[in-house]
Structure formats: structure tokens, C-alpha cells
Amino acid sequence: MSKLIYFKRYLYIIDRLRSHNCDFKDLQKHIIRKLENEDIETNFEYSIRTFERDKKDILDIFGILINYNRKDKTYSIDEEEIEDQSVTRIMDAFSIHHALKEGNKLTPSIFLEKRKSSGTENIHGIIYAINHLYIIKFTHQKHWEDISTNREVYPIGVKESHQRWYLIALDKKDDKVKTFGLDRISNLNVTDTKFKPIKYNAEKEFQHAFGVETYSPAEKVVLEFVNKQGNYIKTFPLHESQKIIKENDDTLVLEIFIHTTNDLVMELLKYGADVKVISPIMLQKEIKNRILQMKNRYDII
């Protein structure tokens, strides 16, 4: 049996137990049915012994513990224990993918976003280089300038932001850690030159970022939303640091601790008159200035 089938089996188990507590027989039927629908033929018999091995592998690979309730003899996964967001995203994507594969009954009812980021074809090569500590070379195109430069970097990781993917890497040119949009990378070359692991905590460096920009100091930002928009912000927070300070029938006041960069300014402008920056004053002034510039663009001369 191929390694791909092993991995798919783990995902089928997780996907099932995230939504249903079930005993082994129910899980066994589910796994066998799913594997029978795969393109790769298998006469695999799923035993309790195999499931016990799968439980261990799932814990080792994904960090997910499968619980057993002796009273009703069922297995389950506590969603709150899945702390790694990347694991959750993989699980969600897997669930959606297999919903789409169910056939003609579901597919016509699901409408996918047609806009997508470019450059994702390079992710496989970049992740390979990261995992094996290989230097990579590529051509990088700046967004704001008609200039392309050749880069040689030590890859550290990849980061998603606003449906775009970025390479985090140490630039050999000036020995600085930078982010490079995958949509602006071309001529990717994974060299056979190895490098030593770089001590860089990407999660810590970007914990106060909205997107990938961190050029300004992180600070407390207080925002006031009209209540109708506040209800949306409560279900889809602006940032993981979001805290509600005050709420009534008319407004929702919250605070976040974040780098006040252009990414944040553009996000707040998206909400138009439904949000007001209370503090810091510099951010409030920047929003006012952008609004004035927008007004001037529409003034009739």
C-alpha cells in the first residue's frame, strides 16, 4: 500500500471523528468505504490493530489525540485540542475537497472563488528546500517598481496572508530576513548547496502582524464599530489579540495589539463608515488623510 493511502487514511479518521463520535465498527465501515472510492484499488481489511497504529501515527504527525469513552465505547477528537492552525486548515481543506468529490449531488451547489493567487506552483520546491536546508535562487519582481532582481536566499518558511503566499528567507545579499511574494517569484532554482539551520522564530516575529508587514512598532489599537458590523467582527476577528471592551445596542468597541502598517490601514478602510479609530491618534490621522485623498479623487474640477 502506498504512503499516500496511509496519509489519506489518517485524514479520513480525523475528518470523521471531528464531526462524529463513533465506535470502531462505524469507523471501520467509514474508512473502508472511503478507500474503496479511491482511484488506487485496495482489498484492505481495516482491523482494530491497524487502527491502534493509526492513532499513534496521528498523534506523532498531527499532534492530535484520539480519545476513547469506555462507557459508550466510542472514539472522539476534541476540537479545542487542535491548537495548530495549519493542521486545522489542512483538515478543513480536506473536508471541502472530499465534499466536492462526492459527485453530482454536491458539486452544482458549491460556488468557489474564481480569484486566486499566482505563484503557488513554487510551494512544493520551496518547502522541499526548507525541509532539506538547500539554498534557493530566483528572480524577484517588485510590485511598485519595474525592476527584477536575482536573489540567493536561505529559506526559512512560507506564510499565508490575505489569500497570498510568501516566502520567509534570509537574503544572502545583506543578511536580513525578508518576505517575498510567491506571485512575484520566477525562475526558481533549488540548489544542491546546504546551509546550517537559521535561528528565527517566525511565529513570534509575526504574532502582532496584520499580514506580513512589521515595519512599525506594535501598539494597542482601539476601534469602534457600528453594531451591525460589530456582529461580523465578533465572528471573524481582525486579529488573535482582539478583545471586546464595550458593547451596547449601537456600537462595539474593541482593542487589538498590532503593527500599525499599511496592511492594517487598508483593512480598516474596507469597513468605511462602519468603523472609527479611537486610538492611537497617528493611525486616526492616517485614516483621515486617506479618506481626504479618496474624496479629492472624486471631486469634479
MARLUMFI-982418 format. One record per atom (N, C-alpha, C): residue in three letters; x, y, z. Coordinates in steps of 0.1 Angstrom, whole numbers, plus 5000, padded with zeros to 4 digits. Layout:
// MARLUMFI-982418
ALAXYZ;...
***
This chain:
// MARLUMFI-982418
MET500949885000;MET500050005000;MET500950125000;SER500550224992;SER501450344990;SER501350435003;LYS502350515005;LYS502350605016;LYS501250715015;LEU500850745003;LEU499750835001;LEU498450785007;ILE498250655005;ILE496950595011;ILE497050595026;TYR498250575032;TYR498350585047;TYR497950725051;PHE498450825044;PHE498150965048;PHE496750995046;LYS496150955036;LYS494750975033;LYS493850905044;ARG494350795048;ARG493550715059;ARG493550795072;TYR494750855075;TYR494850935087;TYR493851055086;LEU493751115075;LEU492951235073;LEU491451195073;TYR491151075068;TYR489751025069;TYR489351005083;ILE490250945091;ILE489950925105;ILE489651055112;ILE490651145111;ILE490451275117;ILE489251345113;ASP488951345100;ASP487751415095;ASP486451355101;ARG486451225102;ARG485251155107;ARG485051185122;LEU486151175130;LEU486051195144;LEU485951335149;ARG486251435140;ARG485951575143;ARG484551605143;SER483751535135;SER482351565134;SER481451455140;HIS481951335143;HIS481051225148;HIS481851145158;ASN481251125170;ASN481851025179;ASN481250895174;CYS482150795173;CYS481650665168;CYS482550555173;ASP481950435173;ASP482650315178;ASP483450265167;PHE484250155169;PHE485150115159;PHE484550055147;LYS483349985148;LYS482649935137;LYS482250035127;ASP481650145133;ASP481250255125;ASP482450325117;LEU483550345125;LEU484750405119;LEU485350305108;GLN485350175111;GLN485850075102;GLN485050085088;LYS483750085089;LYS482950095077;LYS483250225069;HIS483350335076;HIS483650465070;HIS484950465063;ILE486050415069;ILE487350405063;ILE487350315051;ILE486750205052;ILE486750105041;ILE486050165029;ARG484850225032;ARG484050285021;ARG484850395014;LYS485550485022;LYS486350595016;LYS487450535007;LEU488150435012;LEU489250385005;LEU488850314992;GLU487650254993;GLU487050184981;GLU486750294970;ASN486550414974;ASN486250524964;ASN487450584958;GLU488650544963;GLU489950604958;GLU490250534945;ASP491050614937;ASP491450564924;ASP492350444925;ILE493150434936;ILE494050324938;ILE493350204945;GLU493250094938;GLU492549984942;GLU493249924955;THR492449874964;THR492949804976;THR491949714981;ASN492349594986;ASN491549494992;ASN491749505007;PHE492149615012;PHE492549635026;PHE491449605036;GLU491749535046;GLU490849505057;GLU491349585069;TYR490449675074;TYR490849765085;TYR490549705098;SER491649665105;SER491449595118;SER491649695130;ILE491249655142;ILE491449735154;ILE492949755156;ARG493749655153;ARG495249665155;ARG495749775146;THR495349775134;THR495749885124;THR495350025129;PHE494150025135;PHE493650155140;PHE494450205151;GLU494850115160;GLU495750155171;GLU497050215166;ARG497650155156;ARG498850205150;ARG498550345144;ASP497450355137;ASP497050485131;ASP496850595142;LYS496350555153;LYS496150655164;LYS497550715168;LYS498450625170;LYS499850665174;LYS500450755163;ASP500250715150;ASP500850795139;ASP500150935138;ILE498850935141;ILE498151065140;ILE498651155151;LEU498951105163;LEU499451185174;LEU500851235171;ASP501651145165;ASP503051185162;ASP503151285151;ILE502351275140;ILE502351355128;ILE501651485130;PHE500451475136;PHE499551595136;PHE499451655151;GLY499851575161;GLY499751615174;GLY498251615179;ILE497451525173;ILE496051515176;ILE495851385184;LEU495251395196;LEU494951275204;LEU493551235202;ILE493451105199;ILE492051045197;ILE491650985211;ASN490551035216;ASN490050995229;ASN489150875228;TYR489150795239;TYR488250675239;TYR487350685252;ASN486050675249;ASN485050675260;ASN484650535264;ARG485150485275;ARG484850345279;ARG483350315281;LYS482650425286;LYS481250405289;LYS480450365277;ASP480550445266;ASP479750415254;ASP480650355243;LYS481950325246;LYS482850265236;LYS482950335223;THR483150465224;THR483250545212;THR484550625212;TYR485050665200;TYR486250745199;TYR485850885194;SER486650985198;SER486351125195;SER487651205195;ILE487551325189;ILE488551425189;ILE488051555194;ASP488751605204;ASP488351735210;ASP488851845201;GLU487951925195;GLU488352025185;GLU489252125192;GLU489052155205;GLU489852255212;GLU491252215214;GLU491552085213;GLU492952045214;GLU493752055202;ILE493152085191;ILE493852105178;ILE494252255178;GLU495452285184;GLU495852425185;GLU496652475173;ASP497252385166;ASP498052425154;ASP497052465143;GLN497052595139;GLN496152645129;GLN496452575115;SER497752545112;SER497952485099;SER497352345098;VAL497252275110;VAL496652145110;VAL495152165107;THR494552265114;THR493152285112;THR492852325097;ARG493652405091;ARG493452445077;ARG493552315068;ILE494552225071;ILE494652105063;ILE493352025064;MET492852015077;MET491651935079;MET490451995072;ASP490352125073;ASP489152195066;ASP489252185051;ALA490452195045;ALA490652185031;ALA490352045026;PHE490751945035;PHE490451805031;PHE488951775031;SER488251835041;SER486851815042;SER486151875030;ILE486551995026;ILE485952055014;ILE486251985002;HIS487551935000;HIS487951864989;HIS487151734987;HIS486851664997;HIS486151544996;HIS484651564995;ALA484151675000;ALA482751714997;ALA482551734982;LEU483551804976;LEU483451824962;LEU483551694954;LYS484251594959;LYS484451474952;LYS483251374953;GLU482251414962;GLU481151324964;GLU480351304951;GLY480451394942;GLY479751374929;GLY478851484926;ASN477951444916;ASN477051544910;ASN476051604920;LYS475751544931;LYS474751594940;LYS475251714948;LEU476551724950;LEU477051834958;LEU477651944949;THR478451904939;THR479251994931;THR478452114926;PRO477252104920;PRO476552214915;PRO476152314925;SER476152274938;SER475652364949;SER476852444955;ILE478052424951;ILE479152484957;ILE479852584947;PHE479952704951;PHE480552804942;PHE481852864948;LEU482952834941;LEU484252864946;LEU484653004940;GLU485553064948;GLU486053194945;GLU486953184932;LYS486753254922;LYS487453244909;LYS488853314910;ARG488853414919;ARG490153494920;ARG491053404929;LYS492353384924;LYS493253314932;LYS494653374930;SER495553344940;SER496853394940;SER497753314930;SER498653374923;SER499553304914;SER500853274922;GLY501653194916;GLY502953154923;GLY502953034931;THR501752974934;THR501752864943;THR502352734937;GLU502652744924;GLU503352624918;GLU504752614923;ASN505252714930;ASN506652714935;ASN506652654950;ILE505552644956;ILE505452604970;ILE506152464972;HIS505952374964;HIS506552234966;HIS508052244966;GLY508652314957;GLY510152324956;GLY510652404968;ILE509952504972;ILE510452594983;ILE510352514996;ILE509252444999;ILE509152365011;ILE510252245011;TYR510452194999;TYR511552094998;TYR512852155003;ALA513152274998;ALA514452335001;ALA514452375016;ILE513352415022;ILE513252445036;ILE513552315044;ASN512952215041;ASN513052085049;ASN514452025048;HIS515152045036;HIS516451985034;HIS517552085035;LEU517252215039;LEU518252315041;LEU519152335029;TYR518452365017;TYR519052395005;TYR518952545002;ILE519952604998;ILE519852744993;ILE519052754980;ILE518252854978;ILE517452864966;ILE517853004959;LYS517653004946;LYS517853124938;LYS516653144930;PHE516353274928;PHE515153304920;PHE515253454915;THR514353484906;THR514153624902;THR512953684909;HIS513153804914;HIS512153864922;HIS511654004915;GLN510354014913;GLN509854134907;GLN509154224918;LYS509554344919;LYS508954434929;LYS507654484924;HIS506654494933;HIS505354544929;HIS505354684924;TRP506054774932;TRP505854914929;TRP506954974919;GLU507854884915;GLU508854934906;GLU509054824895;ASP509354874883;ASP509554784872;ASP510954734872;ILE511354664883;ILE512654614885;ILE512654474889;SER513454394883;SER513654254886;SER515054234891;THR515154154902;THR516554134908;THR516653984910;ASN517953934909;ASN518253794911;ASN518553784926;ARG517953684933;ARG518153664947;ARG518753524950;GLU519553524960;GLU520053394966;GLU519753404981;VAL518953304986;VAL518453314999;VAL518553185007;TYR518453195020;TYR518353075029;TYR516853065033;PRO516152975027;PRO514652975030;PRO514352925045;ILE513452995051;ILE513052965065;ILE511652905066;GLY510752965059;GLY509352915059;GLY508452985049;VAL507252945049;VAL506253015040;VAL505053065049;LYS504453175045;LYS503453235053;LYS502253275044;GLU501053245048;GLU499853295041;GLU499353425046;SER498953515037;SER498353635042;SER497353685031;HIS496153705034;HIS495153755025;HIS495053685012;GLN495053555012;GLN494953465000;GLN496253474992;ARG497353524997;ARG498653524990;ARG499653444999;TRP500653394992;TRP501653314999;TRP503053384998;TYR503753385009;TYR505053455010;TYR506153355014;LEU507353375009;LEU508553305013;LEU509253395024;ILE509553335035;ILE510353405046;ILE511753345044;ALA512753435042;ALA514053385039;ALA515153485043;LEU516353435046;LEU517453525049;LEU518153555036;ASP518153685032;ASP518753725020;ASP520253725021;LYS520953655012;LYS522353645013;LYS523053775010;LYS522353865003;LYS522953994999;LYS523254085011;ASP522354095020;ASP522554185032;ASP522354115045;ASP522153985045;ASP522053905057;ASP520853955066;LYS519753985059;LYS518454025066;LYS517353935062;VAL516453905072;VAL515353825069;VAL514253905062;LYS513753855051;LYS512753935043;LYS511653835039;THR510553895034;THR509453825028;THR509353845013;PHE509153745006;PHE509053754991;PHE507753694987;GLY506853774980;GLY505553714975;GLY505853614964;LEU505153494966;LEU505353394956;LEU504853434942;ASP503953524942;ASP503453564929;ASP504453654921;ARG505553694928;ARG506553774922;ARG507853704921;ILE507853574923;ILE509053484922;ILE508953404909;SER510053414901;SER510153334889;SER511553274888;ASN511653174879;ASN512953114877;ASN513553054890;LEU512652984897;LEU513052924910;LEU514052814907;ASN515152814915;ASN516252714914;ASN516652664928;VAL516252534931;VAL516652474943;VAL518052424941;THR519052484947;THR520452444945;THR520752314954;ASP521952264952;ASP522352154960;ASP523352194971;THR523352324973;THR524252384984;THR523452394997;LYS524052325007;LYS523352315020;LYS523752435029;PHE522852465039;PHE523252575048;PHE522852525062;LYS523352595073;LYS523052555086;LYS521752615090;PRO520952545099;PRO519652595104;PRO519752745109;ILE518852825106;ILE518852965110;ILE517852985122;LYS518453045132;LYS517653075144;LYS516653185142;TYR515453155138;TYR514453265136;TYR513153205139;ASN512453275148;ASN511053235153;ASN510053315145;ALA509553255134;ALA508653325125;ALA507353355132;GLU506853255140;GLU505553275147;GLU505653395157;LYS506853415164;LYS507053525173;LYS507153655166;GLU507953655155;GLU508153775147;GLU506853835141;PHE505953745137;PHE504753795131;PHE503453785140;GLN503653765152;GLN502453745161;GLN501653875162;HIS502253995160;HIS501454115161;HIS501254185147;ALA501454105137;ALA501354155123;ALA499954135118;PHE499454225109;PHE498254205101;PHE498854185087;GLY499054065083;GLY499654035070;GLY501154005073;VAL502054065065;VAL503454025066;VAL504254155069;GLU503654265071;GLU504354385074;GLU504554405089;THR505854435092;THR506154455107;THR507054575109;TYR507054675099;TYR508054785099;TYR507754885110;SER506554895115;SER506254995126;SER506054915139;PRO506254985150;PRO506154915163;PRO504754865166;ALA504554755173;ALA503254705176;ALA502754795188;GLU501454825187;GLU500854905198;GLU499354875199;LYS498754925210;LYS497354905212;LYS496554995203;VAL495554935196;VAL494655005187;VAL493254985192;VAL492555095194;VAL491155085199;VAL490255125187;LEU489255045184;LEU488355065173;LEU486855065178;GLU486055145172;GLU484655155174;GLU483855115162;PHE483155005162;PHE482354965151;PHE480854985153;VAL480155025143;VAL478655025144;VAL478254875147;ASN477154865154;ASN476754725159;ASN476654625148;LYS476054665136;LYS475854565126;LYS477154505121;GLN478154595120;GLN479454545115;GLN480254475127;GLY479954525139;GLY480554465151;GLY480154315152;ASN478954275149;ASN478554135149;ASN479354055140;TYR479754105129;TYR480654035119;TYR482054025125;ILE482554135131;ILE483954135136;ILE484054035148;LYS482954015155;LYS483053915166;LYS483153775161;THR482553745150;THR482653605145;THR483853585136;PHE484453695131;PHE485653685123;PHE486653795128;PRO487353775139;PRO488253875145;PRO489253925135;LEU489554055137;LEU490654125129;LEU491954065132;HIS492254025145;HIS493553975150;HIS493253885162;GLU494253795164;GLU494053705175;GLU494153775189;SER494653895189;SER494753965202;SER493454045205;GLN492454035196;GLN491254115197;GLN490454085211;LYS490154205217;LYS489354195230;LYS488254295229;ILE487054255233;ILE485954355234;ILE485954435247;ILE485954565245;ILE486054655257;ILE484654695261;LYS483754725251;LYS482454775254;LYS481454735243;GLU480254705247;GLU479254675237;GLU477854715241;ASN477154785232;ASN475754815235;ASN474954795222;ASP473754855222;ASP472854835211;ASP473354905198;ASP474255005200;ASP474655085188;ASP476055055184;THR476955035193;THR478355015189;THR479054905196;LEU480154865191;LEU481054765196;LEU482454825197;VAL483054835208;VAL484454895210;VAL485354775213;LEU486454765206;LEU487454655208;LEU488854715207;GLU489754635212;GLU491154665211;GLU491954555205;ILE493054585198;ILE493954485193;ILE495354535195;PHE496354445196;PHE497754485198;PHE498454445185;ILE498854545177;ILE499254515163;ILE500154615157;HIS500954575147;HIS501754675140;HIS500854755131;THR500954895133;THR500054985125;THR500655015112;THR500654915103;THR501254925089;THR500154955079;ASN500654965067;ASN499654995055;ASN498654885054;ASP499054755057;ASP498154645056;ASP496954675065;LEU497154715077;LEU496054745087;LEU495254865082;VAL495854965077;VAL495155085072;VAL494155045061;MET494654965052;MET493854925040;MET492654835045;GLU492954755055;GLU491854675061;GLU490754755067;LEU491154855075;LEU490154945082;LEU489455025072;LEU490055075061;LEU489355155051;LEU488255065044;LYS488454935044;LYS487454855038;LYS486054865045;TYR486054895058;TYR484854905065;TYR484155035064;GLY484855135058;GLY484155265055;GLY483655335068;ALA482455375067;ALA481855455078;ALA481455365090;ASP481655235089;ASP481255145099;ASP482255135111;VAL483455195109;VAL484455185119;VAL485055325121;LYS485455345134;LYS486155475137;LYS487355435146;VAL488555485142;VAL489755465150;VAL489755565162;ILE489755505174;ILE489755585187;ILE491155625190;SER492055525190;SER493455545192;SER494255435185;PRO495555465182;PRO496355585185;PRO495955695176;ILE496355815180;ILE495955935172;ILE496655935158;MET497855885158;MET498655885145;MET497855795135;LEU497355685139;LEU496555595130;LEU495255665126;GLN494655735135;GLN493455805132;GLN493755915121;LYS494855985123;LYS495156085113;LYS495456025099;GLU496155915099;GLU496455845087;GLU495155805079;ILE494155755087;ILE492855715081;ILE492255845075;LYS492255945083;LYS491556075078;LYS492256125065;ASN493556115065;ASN494356155053;ASN493956075041;ARG493855945043;ARG493455855031;ARG492055885027;ILE491155915036;ILE489755945032;ILE489756085024;LEU490556175028;LEU490656305021;LEU491156285007;GLN492256205006;GLN492756174993;GLN491756104984;MET490956014989;MET489855954982;MET488856054977;LYS488456144986;LYS487556244983;LYS488056334971;ASN489256374972;ASN489856464962;ASN489856394948;ARG490056264948;ARG490056194935;ARG488656194928;TYR487656214936;TYR486256214931;TYR485656354929;ASP486456454934;ASP485956594932;ASP485956634917;ILE484956704913;ILE484856754899;ILE485656884898;ILE486556884889;ILE487357004887;ILE486657104877;
***
